[in-house]
Amino acid sequence: MKQGSLFGPPGAYGDFSGPLASRTDPETSHEAAKKHRESGKLHGHAMIVLKLLKEHPESTFSELFKAASVEDQKELVDDKEVCRRLNDLRRMGLAKRVTDKAGDEVKRACRVNGSSKTVWVAI
């Protein structure tokens, strides 16, 4: 069963046309990125991550993945996809890294694996 977006159609929150693969990546990476975008998964995954971020502010990407439903975890596959989509949402002005009063990025021990990670919020 395919779930509809809670946040509108692709493009409703901005442009997902930025590069998904580096210029130095092999052609297969560019092909995979194109397929990800054209299939609608890029938009769908970003909207899942935005929903999670709104429900769980000041979380790391691993914490957001762990907070996702089993269905959303299957769709996202792993926490690295959450990290990638957070950066897309940041570029679109929908998410940001938490900063302290001095403007430095806030990093703290992740509740999932204890690693020092960036903390995110929805805008």
Buried (B, 14 or more C-beta within 10 A) or exposed (E): EEEEBEBEEBEEBBEBEEEBBEEEEEEEEBEBBEEBBEEBBBBBBBBBBBBBBEEBEEBBBBBBBBBBEEEBBEBBEEBEBBBBBBBBBBEBEBBBBBEEEEEEEBBEEBEBEEEEBBBBBBE
